[in-house]
């Protein structure tokens, strides 16, 4: 997308604005996570300490804190604890993801499973989830407990659905959206809805913020999957092609397969049927993606979810926090990391 470079400053500002609005609480989230993961078992402590050094942008925690502020929750630390919970759920799913995908690198660093093996990595992911559920019980709100428990179950089902369709080159778009809705969007939705619960908002506002988060998450994942095939961009801080080399069929490949001729279809099918794919295979895929203008088509699909997310905020009163959330829809689509 040609506008990505042009919008870089504006887009990064929307993320920075959210971070700045809750920066003091985000520091407390980090402290809460660190405290919650303390263990007397040396290997557990070593692995969780390593994990804490490889943390990402904490977008889901920021959404929890931001939505709580948007909904008028100002006093108390429940938003901090629940933001930490959501990050622990996210981290646990990434650890399990890396085992399933045989991932070796994440955020520029070696994965836990590549350093300590699959068995330890799975158990550490389970440890994070168990510590998270302890915090949820301590919070004492049944609505929050039900929401986050249900979200964790949906994420697991999304993982299984993705595994079931792994390498399925003629995957339906509907199946792809079911996978990313469960794996990514549900946790975004939980993050934003938690804020409304903390603010004691009515069911309409809770549902609106949950809907906002879900569509934001869908946009975020589509953009992430598309960036992995966008050879024109070197802005987002990660090597492209990870999904291809892992054999993941995502939206760019689904749309590409729909557009190609029979000869090209056979070639794509051959690549994804192999145990391993090489740089030459990837170069051929990138040429086909440019030939059929697939990147633009992916972003066009995502724009639908951007509109849905933006429109869902209309029920809320105008505020600085609402403006930040409105701008985040563009950030999720156009981000460069």
C-alpha positions in Angstrom: 0.0 0.0 0.0 1.6 3.2 -1.2 0.2 5.3 1.7 1.9 3.3 4.4 5.2 5.4 4.4 3.2 8.6 4.1 1.1 7.7 7.2 3.9 6.3 9.2 4.2 9.3 11.6 0.4 9.6 12.1 -0.1 5.9 12.7 2.8 5.5 15.2 1.3 8.6 17.0 -2.0 6.8 17.5 -0.2 3.9 19.3 2.0 6.4 21.2 -1.1 8.4 22.3 -2.7 5.3 23.8 0.5 4.4 25.5 1.1 7.9 26.9 -2.5 8.0 28.2 -2.0 5.0 30.5 1.8 4.9 30.7 2.0 5.0 34.5 -0.4 2.1 34.8 1.5 0.1 32.1 4.6 0.2 34.3 2.5 -1.3 37.1 1.2 -4.0 34.7 4.9 -5.0 34.0 5.6 -5.2 37.7 2.4 -7.2 38.3 3.3 -9.8 35.7 6.9 -10.1 37.0 5.6 -10.6 40.5 3.0 -13.1 39.4 5.6 -15.3 37.6 8.0 -15.7 40.5 8.7 -19.3 41.1 10.9 -21.4 43.5 11.6 -23.8 40.6 14.9 -22.6 39.0 13.9 -23.6 35.4 10.5 -21.9 35.7 12.2 -18.7 37.0 14.8 -18.8 34.2 12.3 -19.3 31.4 9.8 -16.8 32.6 12.6 -14.2 33.2 13.8 -14.8 29.6 10.2 -14.4 28.4 9.8 -11.0 30.2 12.9 -9.7 28.3 11.3 -10.5 25.0 8.0 -8.8 25.6 6.2 -7.1 22.7 4.2 -3.9 22.4 1.7 -4.8 25.1 -1.1 -3.7 22.8 -3.7 -5.9 24.5 -2.8 -4.6 28.0 -3.0 -1.0 26.6 -6.4 -1.7 25.2 -7.6 -3.0 28.6 -6.2 0.0 30.4 -7.4 2.4 27.7 -10.9 1.0 27.6 -11.2 1.2 31.5 -10.1 4.8 31.4 -12.6 5.5 28.5 -15.4 4.0 30.6 -14.5 6.1 33.7 -12.6 3.6 35.8 -10.1 5.8 37.6 -9.5 4.5 41.1 -8.2 1.1 42.1 -5.9 -1.5 40.5 -8.3 -4.0 39.0 -7.5 -2.6 35.5 -3.8 -3.3 36.1 -4.4 -6.9 37.3 -6.7 -7.7 34.4 -4.4 -6.1 31.9 -1.7 -8.4 33.3 -4.1 -11.4 33.0 -4.8 -10.6 29.3 -1.1 -10.4 28.6 -0.4 -13.7 30.3 -3.1 -15.4 28.2 -1.5 -13.9 25.1 2.0 -14.9 26.1 0.9 -18.5 26.8 -0.8 -18.9 23.4 2.4 -17.6 21.7 4.5 -20.2 23.6 2.1 -23.0 22.5 2.0 -21.5 18.9 5.8 -21.8 18.7 5.7 -25.4 19.7 3.1 -26.3 17.1 4.8 -24.3 14.4 8.4 -25.3 15.4 9.1 -21.6 15.6 12.7 -20.7 16.3 12.6 -16.9 16.4 10.0 -14.4 17.8 10.6 -10.6 18.0 14.1 -11.1 16.9 15.0 -13.5 19.8 15.1 -17.3 20.1 11.9 -18.9 21.2 11.6 -20.8 24.5 11.0 -24.1 22.7 14.2 -23.6 20.6 16.2 -23.1 23.8 14.6 -25.4 26.3 12.6 -27.8 24.2 8.9 -28.3 23.5 8.0 -30.1 26.7 9.3 -27.3 29.0 7.8 -24.6 26.7 4.3 -26.2 26.8 4.5 -26.5 30.6 5.6 -22.9 31.0 2.7 -21.8 28.8 0.4 -23.8 31.1 2.1 -22.2 34.1 1.3 -18.7 32.7 -2.3 -19.6 32.2 -2.7 -21.1 35.7 -1.2 -17.9 37.3 -3.5 -15.9 35.2 -6.5 -17.7 36.4 -5.4 -17.2 40.0 -5.5 -13.5 39.3 -9.0 -13.7 37.7 -10.3 -15.5 40.8 -8.7 -12.9 43.1 -10.5 -10.2 41.1 -13.8 -11.8 42.2 -16.0 -10.6 39.3 -17.9 -13.5 37.8 -18.6 -11.6 34.6 -14.8 -11.1 34.1 -14.1 -14.7 35.0 -16.6 -16.0 32.6 -15.4 -13.7 29.8 -11.7 -14.5 30.1 -12.4 -18.2 30.6 -14.5 -18.3 27.5 -11.9 -16.4 25.6 -9.2 -18.8 26.5 -11.3 -21.7 25.3 -12.0 -20.0 22.0 -8.3 -19.3 21.4 -7.5 -23.0 22.0 -10.3 -24.0 19.5 -8.9 -21.5 17.0 -5.5 -23.2 17.3 -7.0 -26.6 16.7 -9.0 -25.3 13.7 -5.8 -23.8 12.2 -3.9 -27.1 12.8 -6.8 -29.0 11.2 -6.5 -26.9 8.0 -2.7 -26.6 8.0 -1.3 -26.6 4.4 -4.8 -26.5 2.9 -4.1 -24.4 -0.1 -7.7 -24.1 -1.2 -8.9 -23.0 2.3 -12.1 -21.0 2.3 -11.9 -17.4 3.3 -14.7 -18.2 5.8 -12.4 -20.7 7.5 -9.5 -18.3 7.6 -11.7 -15.6 9.3 -13.0 -18.2 11.8 -9.4 -19.0 12.7 -8.2 -15.4 13.2 -11.4 -14.5 14.9 -10.8 -17.2 17.6 -7.0 -16.9 17.8 -6.6 -13.1 17.7 -9.8 -11.1 17.7 -11.4 -12.8 20.7 -8.6 -11.6 23.0 -8.8 -8.1 21.6 -12.5 -8.1 22.3 -12.0 -9.3 25.8 -9.5 -6.6 26.5 -11.8 -3.8 25.4 -14.9 -5.3 27.0 -13.1 -5.7 30.4 -12.8 -1.9 30.5 -16.5 -1.5 30.1 -17.1 -4.1 32.9 -14.8 -2.2 35.2 -16.5 1.1 34.4 -19.9 -0.5 35.3 -21.3 0.4 31.9 -24.6 -1.0 30.5 -24.8 -4.0 28.2 -24.9 -1.9 25.0 -21.6 -0.2 25.8 -20.0 -3.5 26.9 -21.1 -5.1 23.6 -20.1 -2.1 21.6 -16.6 -2.1 23.0 -16.3 -5.9 22.6 -17.4 -5.5 19.0 -14.8 -2.7 18.5 -12.0 -4.9 20.0 -13.0 -7.9 17.8 -12.9 -5.9 14.6 -9.7 -4.2 15.6 -8.2 -7.6 16.2 -9.4 -8.9 12.8 -7.8 -5.9 11.1 -4.6 -6.3 13.1 -4.3 -10.0 12.1 -5.0 -9.4 8.4 -2.4 -6.6 8.4 0.1 -8.9 10.1 -0.5 -11.7 7.6 -0.3 -9.3 4.7 2.9 -7.6 6.0 4.6 -11.1 5.8 4.3 -11.0 2.0 4.8 -7.3 1.4 8.3 -7.1 -0.2 7.9 -3.4 -0.8 8.0 -2.7 3.0 11.0 -2.9 5.2 9.6 -0.9 8.1 7.9 -3.2 10.5 10.9 -4.8 12.2 10.6 -8.4 11.2 11.8 -10.6 8.4 9.1 -11.3 5.8 8.1 -14.9 4.8 7.8 -16.5 8.2 4.3 -17.8 7.5 5.3 -19.1 4.1 8.3 -21.0 5.5 6.2 -22.5 8.3 3.6 -23.6 5.8 0.8 -21.4 7.1 -2.0 -20.6 4.7 -3.1 -17.0 5.4 -5.2 -14.5 3.5 -2.6 -13.5 0.9 -2.2 -17.1 -0.2 -5.9 -17.8 -0.1 -6.6 -14.8 -2.4 -3.6 -15.6 -4.6 -4.8 -19.2 -5.2 -8.2 -17.9 -6.2 -6.7 -15.6 -8.9 -4.0 -17.8 -10.4 -4.2 -19.9 -13.5 -4.0 -23.7 -13.4 -0.2 -23.9 -13.9 0.4 -21.4 -11.1 -2.1 -23.1 -8.8 -0.2 -26.4 -9.2 3.0 -24.6 -8.4 1.6 -23.0 -5.2 0.1 -26.4 -4.2 3.4 -28.1 -4.7 5.2 -25.5 -2.4 2.7 -26.0 0.4 2.7 -29.8 0.2 6.4 -29.9 0.8 7.9 -30.4 4.3 10.2 -27.4 3.7 10.1 -24.4 1.5 13.1 -22.4 0.3 14.0 -18.8 -0.7 13.5 -19.6 -4.4 10.0 -20.8 -3.7 9.3 -17.7 -1.7 10.6 -15.4 -4.5 8.2 -17.1 -6.9 5.3 -16.5 -4.6 6.2 -12.8 -4.1 6.3 -12.3 -7.9 2.8 -13.9 -8.2 1.5 -11.7 -5.3 2.7 -8.6 -7.2 1.4 -9.9 -10.5 -2.2 -10.2 -9.1 -2.0 -7.2 -6.8 -2.8 -9.3 -3.7 -1.5 -6.9 -1.1 -4.1 -4.3 -2.1 -6.9 -6.8 -2.1 -6.0 -7.9 1.4 -6.1 -4.4 2.7 -9.4 -3.9 1.0 -10.8 -6.8 2.9 -9.4 -5.3 6.2 -11.0 -1.9 5.5 -14.4 -3.5 6.1 -13.4 -4.4 9.7 -11.9 -0.9 10.2 -15.3 0.6 9.4 -17.1 -1.7 11.7 -14.7 -0.9 14.6 -15.0 2.8 14.0 -18.7 2.8 13.8 -19.1 0.8 17.0 -17.7 3.7 19.0 -20.5 6.1 18.0 -22.5 5.0 21.1 -19.8 6.5 23.4 -19.6 10.2 24.4 -16.8 12.3 22.9 -13.5 12.3 24.8 -9.8 12.2 24.3 -9.8 8.5 24.9 -12.5 7.9 22.3 -10.4 9.9 19.8 -7.4 7.6 20.5 -9.5 4.5 20.0 -10.8 5.9 16.7 -7.3 6.5 15.4 -6.2 3.0 16.5 -8.3 1.5 13.7 -6.0 3.0 11.2 -2.9 2.0 13.3 -4.0 -1.7 13.2 -4.2 -1.6 9.5 -1.3 0.5 8.6 1.2 -0.2 11.3 4.8 -0.8 10.5 5.7 -3.3 13.2 
